[in-house]
């Protein structure tokens, strides 16, 4: 700012009115040079009104349960469930889920991309799938795009709606869908 003032000529007061037709409005003096105002207008970052396409969609607990029951031996073959919960993973999990804790997910995402490269459906979740699950899905999609580029086989990236809490509240007693359940963590 000091440099701009040093390089610009001394400010001349400019008199401007909001609207010429409005009687009784006071005129205000503007001592800022027009060039400096123009510079500020150009250097102010504008907000983009376009939003990026989502890299994932949501799947319901019922739809995930149907997928898992239709192919019970499909872990990392026809589907993969990625649980990004941290210490709360010990309280139970979806059968066949791989635990990639959110604390270390970024460091392990490239290995996960290679491991799940040919899996057609990958589902991410955390406890509620509000922050960690969707964030992991987005980071996975970005890493997959960077690593595999055009050579990537088609893959559907999903986030479990309502996370493990929603899933276990419906299926905690179904041993084909939930294992190692400990109500201490959830009730």
Residue pairs with C-beta under 8 A, 6 or more apart in sequence:
4 36
4 39
5 36
8 33
8 35
8 36
9 33
11 31
11 32
11 33
12 31
12 33
13 29
13 30
13 31
14 29
14 30
14 31
14 34
15 27
15 28
15 29
15 30
16 27
16 28
16 30
17 25
17 27
17 28
18 25
19 25
55 137
55 138
55 141
55 142
55 157
56 124
56 134
56 137
56 138
56 141
56 157
56 158
56 159
57 156
57 157
57 158
57 159
58 129
58 158
58 159
58 160
58 161
59 67
59 123
59 158
59 159
59 160
59 161
60 161
61 160
61 161
61 162
61 166
61 167
61 170
61 171
62 170
64 81
64 94
64 123
64 160
64 167
65 167
65 170
65 171
65 174
65 177
67 79
67 121
68 74
68 79
68 81
68 94
68 95
68 96
68 176
68 177
69 176
69 177
71 77
71 78
71 79
72 95
72 96
72 176
74 96
75 81
75 96
75 98
76 98
76 115
76 116
76 119
77 119
78 119
78 120
78 121
79 119
79 120
79 121
79 122
79 123
80 98
80 116
80 119
80 121
80 122
80 123
81 94
81 96
81 97
81 98
81 122
81 123
81 125
81 160
82 97
82 98
82 100
82 112
82 122
82 123
82 124
82 125
82 136
82 140
83 89
83 93
83 94
83 97
83 98
83 99
83 100
83 125
83 126
83 164
84 99
84 100
84 101
84 102
84 105
84 124
84 125
84 126
84 132
84 133
84 136
85 99
85 101
85 102
85 126
85 127
85 132
85 164
86 101
86 102
86 103
88 127
88 185
89 99
89 101
90 180
90 182
90 185
91 180
91 181
91 182
91 184
91 185
91 186
92 164
92 168
92 172
92 178
92 179
92 180
92 181
92 182
92 185
92 186
93 99
93 164
93 178
93 179
93 180
94 125
94 164
94 167
94 177
94 178
94 179
95 175
95 176
95 177
95 178
95 179
100 108
100 109
100 112
100 136
102 126
102 132
102 135
102 136
105 136
105 139
106 139
109 136
109 139
109 140
109 143
110 143
110 147
112 140
112 143
113 140
113 143
113 144
113 147
113 148
114 147
116 122
116 155
117 148
117 152
117 153
118 153
119 155
120 153
120 154
120 155
120 156
121 155
121 156
121 158
122 140
122 155
122 156
122 157
122 158
123 158
123 159
123 160
124 133
124 134
124 136
124 137
124 140
124 157
124 158
124 159
124 160
125 133
125 159
125 160
125 163
125 164
125 167
126 132
126 133
126 136
126 163
126 164
127 163
127 164
127 165
128 162
128 163
128 165
128 166
129 159
129 160
129 161
129 162
129 163
129 166
130 163
133 159
133 160
133 163
134 159
137 157
137 158
137 159
140 157
141 157
144 152
144 155
145 152
160 166
160 167
165 186
167 177
167 178
168 178
168 181
168 186
169 186
171 177
171 178
172 178
172 181
172 183
172 186
